[in-house]
Amino acid sequence: MIDVRLEAYKIILKVISKNIFSDKLLHQMTKKINQAGERSDLLYVLVKGVIKMSGNLEYIASLYTDPKLYSNTNMKIKILLYMGLYQLIYCDYIPEHASVFETVSIAKKMYGEKVAKFINAILRKYIRQDKIEYPTDVLDRFSTQYSFPKEIIEKWIMYWGEENTKKLCIYFNQSPQLHIRINTCATSKKRLIDYLLRRDILVVESEASENILITDQARDVLNEISFSEGYFSIQDSSAALVVELLNPELNETILDFFAAPGGKATYIAELMNNTGEITAIDKFPNKIKKLKRSIERLQITNMKLHVNDAFKFGPIAPAYDKVLLDVPCSGWGVFQKKAELRWQKNQDMKELIKLQKKSLEHGAKFLRPGGILVYSTCTLNKEENEKQIENFLTRNPDFTLESAKLFIPKEYTEDRYLKTLPFKHNSDGAFAARMKKKI
């Protein structure tokens, strides 16, 4: 029998100590657990939850021991504390005694009796406490209580104020719903809803996009044969809106830089009903392989794949009707789904902004006169969003910004841009701008 808590601990330790993402490790271990005929739900809950809330758990753990002793505690032991506290605080369905016993058992197995007693003492102190007292300073309180770096909280308060920042933090710390994109080339909304209902899968229609359904039953949906047969894909409604802002039309030629893993590229193909031609470029071979599997699953026939650096793709010719630049970004809009991203220490914001600027200049060169350029990110950082577009339009007076309201519901727009705010729109945070090249 596989010890799911122990395997979760090993993954969390790797992710935090090596500053990497958990998805690949989770996928590999889930496969083993499923093959053993066991359920993997707790693995996901612990890994994603502990990583997401590690700032909060660190603060709480530090309250129940000597500050000097705790500051010198090895991260391997701290993560065990995080796991035990996470179960006690956030997993109401797990009895307190089980949360403590299982965590202490791992501590004893991995590090011996002394460490096990230390873990046991802190977890039991937490159980006996009445209430956690958080710092009175807003930045410190939000950072510790909601588990975010201070610099991000500070910027959000500057953008939206304290109340909306609090709502944003709470949204990001909830479990995500699954957004399903209907493959309109293979089925209709009604047929897919009826089919899923017969399978006891409940969905609601998205207010953002006609082609998106939303469900809480992620596990059931992902195991559905109708997914493998290409009747739907998994795509957040905010990402679907970016494609709808691009407004692909039949028989167009469209260039998608940074295309893999391909959610937007495949939606473009579906809206074009497999007509015209999509050129999809990405420099990572493994990501292009994923995109290739998607186009086979969805039976897409109008897409050409290129493993290439976007900046080396050529020859440059102003020949495309539309260009999509879904650029690398800080990812502040997807903190709900990417637990590790809020803690990533290897992001160089200045370099990211330079790359985005370079992408805009390069991508624009491929557009024919009268063509459309869409720039998009999955971040809430204005330096990567509005400021990039304002600067691009200043440098390139032959481009004009078109109003997003003409292409998508106005509730998802602001100042002519597509802008989604997670707690307001029940989606990831996204930004996009649609620009037209003068004839």
N, C-alpha and C positions, 0 to 999 in steps of 0.2 A: 504494500500500500504506500502511495506517495504522500509524504508529509507536505501538504500544500503551503503551510505557514513557513516551513523551512525553505522551500523553494522560492517563496515570495521574498524572504529575508535575503537570500543569495542574490536575487535580481536587484533588489533595492540597493544593496551594498555596492554592486557593480556600477549601477547607474549613477549613484551619488559620488562614489570615489573616482570614477573615470569620466564623469561629466558627459555621459552618453544618453541616448534615448532608449526607452524600455520596450518599444513595440516588437522588435525582432526577437528579443529574449522571451517576451511574453508569448509570442506566437509559437516558438519552439517548445516551450514548456507546456503550453496548453495542448499541443498535439500529443505529447507524451501522456498527459493526464487523461485526455479523452480516449487514447488507445488503451489505457488501463481501466477504462470503463467508469471513471470518476468524473466529478463535476469540477470545472475550473473557475467558477464564479468568484470564490473567495480569493483566488490568486490575483485576479484583476482588481478587485476591491482593495486589497491590501497594497499592491504595488502602486497603482495610480493614486490611491488615497494618501498613503504615507508620503510619497514624493511630493504630492500637491500641498499637503498640510505640514511639511517638515519644519517650516519656520515657526508655526504655531506650536507644534509638538516639542521643538527645541526649547521654546520659552517655558512651556508648562513643566517639562522635565527638570529644568534648571531651578524651579521653585522649591524642589523637594530634596535638595542636597546642598552640601557646602559649595559655594561658588567656585572656590579655587580647585577643589577636588573635581567638580563637574567640568570645568574648563579644560582640565587635563585628561578627561575621559576619552578613550579611543573611540573613533567614529563607529567601529564595528559594534561596540557595546551601546552607543547612543541609538543606533538604528534599531536594536532590539527594544529599547525603551520606547522609541517612536511607534513600533509595531504594537506593543502592548497598550500604550496610551490610545492609539488610534482605535483599537477595538473597544476599549472602555468608553471612549467619548462618542464615537461615530457609528458604532455597530450595535444598535439596540437589540438586535436579534441574537447576539452572542452573549451568553450568561457571563457575568463578571468573573466568576471562579474559573471558567474555561479560558477567558482572555489571559488571566494571570498565569494559570497552570501551564498552558501551552507555550507561552513566552518564556517562562522560567525553565521549562523543559529544554527548549532550544538553547538557552544560555548555558545550562549545565552540560549539555551534550557538546556544545562548541567550545566553551571557555572555562568550564569547571565550576565547582561549588561556590567559590568566593564571588564570582560574577553573578551567578544565579541568585545568591542572597541579596546582592546589591540591587538587581532588577526587581526582585520580589518586594523589597522594602519600599522602593519608590512607587511602584504600582499600587501597593496597599496604602501608602500615604495619600496618593491621589484619590482613592476610593473613599477615604475618611474625610476629605476636605469638603467644605460647604460650597465654595464659589471661587472661581479664578478671578483675581484682580489684575486687570490689564493697565498699562501706562495711561496717564491722563492726557499726554500730548497726542494730538490726532494722528500725526505721522507714525509715531511709535505704536499707538494702539492699533491702527488699521494694519500696519505691517506685521505685528505679532499675532493679532486676533485672526486676521484673514490670510496670513501667510504669503506675503508678497514683499519683494525688495522695496526699501524706502523710496528709491529714486523713481520707481514706476508709480507708486502711490502719489508721490509729490506732483508728478506730471499730470496724472488723472484729476487730482483736486484742482489743479490750475485750469484744466480743460472744462470740467463738468461740475466742480464744487463737491463738498463733502458728502451730501446725501446721495447723489448719483454715483459717486465713487464707491460708497458703501454697497449700493445696489449691484454695481458691476462686480465687486469682489464676491458678494454672495452668489451671484449667477455663476461665476467662473468656478466656484467651489462645489457646485451641484453636479450630480451625475448627468452626463449629456443624453439627450434624446437622439434617436437615429432619424436622419432625413433620407428619404428614398426618392430618387429621380426616376420617373416613369420613362421607359423607352417607347416613345410615341411611334416609332417605326415598327414595333412589334405588338403593341397592345394599346388599349385606351385606359384612361383613368378609372372609369366605371368598372371595366372588366377586371382590372388589377385589384381594386378595392373589394369587389365581390369575391374574388379568388382568395385574397388574404383573410377575409371575414370567415370564409368556409374553413380556413385553417386555424381559426380562433386567434387571428392576429388583428388587433384593433389599430386603425390608423385614423389620423385627422388630416384634412386638407390644409396645406400651407396658405397663408394669406399673402405671402410674398410672390409665389410662382404657381402657375396653373399646373406645372408638371412635377410638383414636389408633394410628397406625403410624409407625415411625421408619426413616429411610434415610440413607445417605451419598451417594446419587446425586441430589443436588438439581437439577442441570442437566437430567437426563433426566426427572425428575418434572415440573418446571415446563414442559417442552416437550410434555408428554403431552396428547393430545386429550381424554382422559378428565377432565382438569382443566377444560378449557373447556366440557365437556359437563355439568359439575356433579356428578361422582361423588365428589369430595373437595375439601377446602379445606386451606390451610396454616394450622396453628394449633399453638402449643406446648402440650404436655400440661399444663403448669401453668395455662394460660388455660382449657383445657377443664375442669380440676378446679373452677375458680371457678364455671362454669356448672352443673356437677354438684352443687356445694354449694348453689346456688340451687334446684336440683331443680325445674325447670319441669314443670308437669303439664298435661294436656289441658284446653283451654277456659279457661285462666286469662287474666287481664289483667296484663300485665307492662310496667313502665316502665323503660327503659334510658337513663339520663342519660349524656352523654359517649360515645355509642354508636359513632361512626365510628372507624376504618374498618369495624368491624362483625363481627369474628371471633366475639365472644361473642354478639352479637345474632342472628347467623345460626344459631349452634349452639342457642340457645334455641328458635328457630323449628323446627329439625329435631327436637329432643326433644319438642316439642309437636305434631309431625306436622301442621304447618300449621293447627292449630286455635287457638281463642282469638284474642287480639290483643296484639301487641307494639307499643308506642310507642317509637320510637327517635329520640333528640334529639342533635343536635350543632350547634355554632354555625359550623363551618367548611364552606362550600358544597362545596369540592373533596373533602373527606372524605366528605360525604354522597353525592356523585356516585359515589365508589368503592363505598360501601355499596349504592347503587342497582344498580350493575353486578353486585355479588355476589348480590343477591337475585334478579336476573333470571337469572344463571347457574345458581343453585341452585333456581330455580323456587319461590321462597318467596312465599306469598300472604297471610300473616297479619301483615304488618308495615306500620305507618304511619311515614313518615319526616318529620321536622320540622327545618328549618334554623332553629335558635333558640338563644339563650343559655339554658342550663338554669335559670338563676335568674330568667329572665323568662317561663318556660313556665307556662301556667296556663289557666283559673283553678285554684287549688289546691283539690283536693277529695280527701278520704280514701277513694278508690275502687278503688285497685289492689290486686291480690292480692300482688304482689311488686314490689320496686324494686331494680334493680342500680345501684350506684354504683362504677363502675370509674374511680376519680378520677385526675386528673393527679398525677404523683409524680416523684420524683428519678430513677427508673429504674435504681437500683443492681442490680436483678435481671437486666437485659438487656444487660450490658456485653459479653457474647460476640458479640451480633448488632449492637449499635449502637456501633461503634468510637469514635465521636466523643463519646459521652455522658460518658465518664469525664473528659473535658477541658472540658466546657461550663462557661463562666465566667459565664453569664447567668442562672443559677438562684438565686433568692432563697428560701432554705429557709423563712424565717419566713412569707413570703407564700404559699408552697405549703401550709404547714400550716394557715394561716388559711383558704385556699380549700377544703381538705379538710374542715375543721370546718364551714364554711358549707354544703358539699355534704351532709354528714350531716344537719344540721338541716333543710335544705330538702327533701331527698329523703324524709325520714321523714314529712313532712306529707301525702304523697300516699298513704300506706298505709291500708287499711281496718283496723279492729280484727281482730286475729288474723293480720294480714299479715306478710310476711317481707321484711326489709331485708338485702341483702348489700353489704358494703363491701369493695373489693379494690384492691390496688396491685401493681405489678411492681417493688417495691423491697425492700431488706433493712434499711431504716432503721427502727428501733423507734419513733422519734418520729412517723413517718408511719403506723405500723401499730398495735401494741398500745396505745401511749399515746393515740392518737386514739380507739380503741374504749373504753378505760377511762374517758376523760373524757366521751365521749358517754353512756355508760351511767350515769355519775354525774349528768349533767344531765337525763337522760331515764329516770326509774325505771319508766316504762310499757313499757320494752323489756328483754328478757332475752336473754343470749347463749346460743345453742344449740351443742351440741358438734358439731364438724365430722366426728367419727368416725361419726356416724349416717348420713352421706351419702357420704363418700368413704373410700378405704382409710386405715386409721389411720397407716400409714407416712408419710403426707403431712400429718399433723396434729401440733400441739403446743399444749398448754394450751387445748384446745377450738377453736383456730384452724386454718385451712388454712395451712401454711407449707412452702414448698419451698426447699431449699438446693441450688444448682446442682450442686456436685460430688458430693453425696449422692444426688440424685434424677435426674440427667441431664436437667435441664430448666432453663428460666429460673427466677429467683428470684421467688416470688409470695407474697402474703399475702391472706387473706380472712377475714371474720368474718360469721357468719349470726346475725341478731337477729330475735326475734319480738315483735310489738307485742301487748300484752295486750288481751284482749277486754273 
